[in-house]
């Protein structure tokens, strides 16, 4: 979800205004995902690299996250959305973690849409974490090296109960993965748009879905 800051700067507004508009785009995207009967939606909200941003901006982002949860958890609950958060939450403020945990518990049994938000997330760090778990299991005799395969490795990731993504959409003209779901995106289709995230609306979402549906997904197999 890129372009919040640039969206604000282009309008001579503080960066926080871009993040506020970005939160509105999240609501729009979630609603459209429900309308399209999409079962899984994962949003990259805050990366491990984002901790290097100015402290005041980080505080404002965390404040916006708490505000989003406070204002929208009832709607998520009523709309049948299950909220999940993945990443290293130990670096988040305790108040934020408690609100996340409350939202996850309240929406735990919803099935209409599994909404996953990646916070303080980095895919390289996730892969290292999974590798360490497996190495420890082998060393301690809980498992054997010959039993380790792709499926087993996937079960050690934050996304162990989620299917791999079919489509990655990246906004604001950026054309890189930026340490996001590197393992899980192995066979995903990639759609890049110049639209900045605060302007990403239902039409933008549908256009990306349309482009995805026009792709020939072969998974290394020759088309018939």
N, C-alpha and C positions, 0 to 999 in steps of 0.2 A: 504494500500500500504506500507507494512513493509519491512525493510531490507536495506534501502539506506545507512545508516551509517555503518552497518556491512559489506555491500558490499565494501564500500570504504576502511574500516580499513583492510579488508582481502587482499587488494591490495596496502597497505601502501600509500593510498591517503587521502587527507582531506575529511571530511564528506560532504563538499559541492559538491565534484565530484560525490558522490553517489546520491545526490539530483538532480544534472544535468542529470545523466543517468536515474533517476526516471522520470524526465520530458519527456525524449524520450520514455519511456515505456508508458506514458500516451497517447502520440500521436499514438503509435502502437495499443494500446487497443481501442482507439476511432475509428480508421480506421477499425479495425476488427469488432467492434460492428456494424458499418455501413454495412460492407460486409455480416454480419450474419443477417441483418434486425432486430437487436435488437432495440427496441423503447426507452428504458430507461436505462441509465447507471449512477450510482452514485459513486463518488470517495471520500474517506475520506482523505482530504488533510492536515488538521491541526486541532488538537483537542484542547479543552480548557486546557487540561493538558499539551499540548505542550508549553504553555506560560511559563512553569517552566524550559524550556531549557535555555542554556547560551544565553545571549542577542545577542552576535555576530552571533550565528547560526540562531536565529530568524530573524535578519536583513537580513542575506543571503537568508533565505527561502522566505521572503517577496520580496526581489529583484528578485529572480528566478520566483516568481509568476507574478510579473510585466513584466518580460522579456517574459514569456510564453504567456501572454495575448497580448503583443505588437507584437510578432512574429506570433501568430497563430489565432488571431481573424478574420483576412481576410479569412483564410482557413476554419475556422468553419462556417463563414457566407456563403461562397461559396458551402460548402459541405452539407448545409441544417441542421446544428447542432444548436440547441437552448441551449445556456449556461445559467445555473442558479446557484446561489451561496446561500447556506443556512448556518446559524450560527449567532453568535453575532458579527456582523461586526464593532461594535462601538470600538473595541479594535484594529482594523487594522489601519495602516497609511492612512491618508486622500487620498493621491495620489493613493494608492492601491484600496481604495473604489471607487474612481472616475473611475478608469480603469475598475473595475468590472461592475459598473453601465453602462458604455459606451458599454461594450461587451454584456451585457444583452439586452440593447435596440437594438443594431444592429442585434442581432440574435433572437429577440423576436418571430418572426412569422415563424421561421423554424420548420419543423415537422419531418424530417427524423430521428433525434436522439435527445432526451432530455437529455443533459449532465448536471448533477447536481454535484457541488463540495461543500463538507462540509468543511467550514473554521471557525476556532474558534468555533467549534461545540462540544456540549456535549448533549447526549440524556437525561440524568437526568435533566439537566438544561432546556431543551426543554419541558419536561413533566411538570416540575414545572411552567414554563411560561404559558403553556396551561391551567393548573389547576387554576392558578390565574385569567386568563381571564374569565373562566367559573364561578368561585366563584363570581367575580365582577358582572357578568351578572345576576346571581341569586340574589345577595344582592340588586342590583339596580332595580330589577323587569323586566329586559330585557328578562329573560327566567325563566322557572320553573324547579325545581330539577328533576321532573319526566320526563322531556324532554331530559335529558342528557343520552346519550348512546355511544356506541363505535364509531359510525359514526360521531356523533356530536363532540366527543373528537378529533377524527382524523382531523377534519376541523380546529382545533386550533393549529395544529402543522406546522412546517416549510414546511412539505411535503404535505400540504392539497390538492394540485392538482396533486399529483403523486400516482400511484398505489403502494401497498406494494411490496417490493422486492420478487422475486421468488428465488433468489440465492445470497448468500454471498460468496465471494471468499476472503480468507485472505492468504497473502504470508509470506514467511520467517519462516515458522514453528510455528508461534503463533497460539494458539487455544483458543481464547477468543474473546468476543465482544467489550471490551474496550470502553464502553459507546457510542456505535454507533447504532443509529436507534433501540433502545431496543423495543419500541412499534411496530414499523413497521416490524421488523424481526420475529414476533411471529410465523409465519408458513413458513418461508424461509428455503430452504435447505442450509446447510453449507458445503463448500468445503475448506479444509486447504491444502496448498502446502508448501513444504520446499523451493521452488524457491524464491529467494530474488527479490524484486520488480524491480530493474534495469534489471534483466534478464528475466522478465515476457514478453513473446512474443506472437505472434499469435498462435503458437502451444500450449503454456501453457493455453491460453484463451480457445481454442477449446477443450482441454482435460478436463477443468473444466466444460464446457458446456455439453460435452459428459457424464461425470459422473452425472451431474444433470439430464439429460434425461433418465438415467438408474434408477433413483430413483422412488419409488412407493409413490406418494404423496397422502395420504389418508385423511388429515385434520380431524383425529379422527374417520373416518368412516371405517368400515371393508371393505377390498378389495373384489370385486366380483369374 
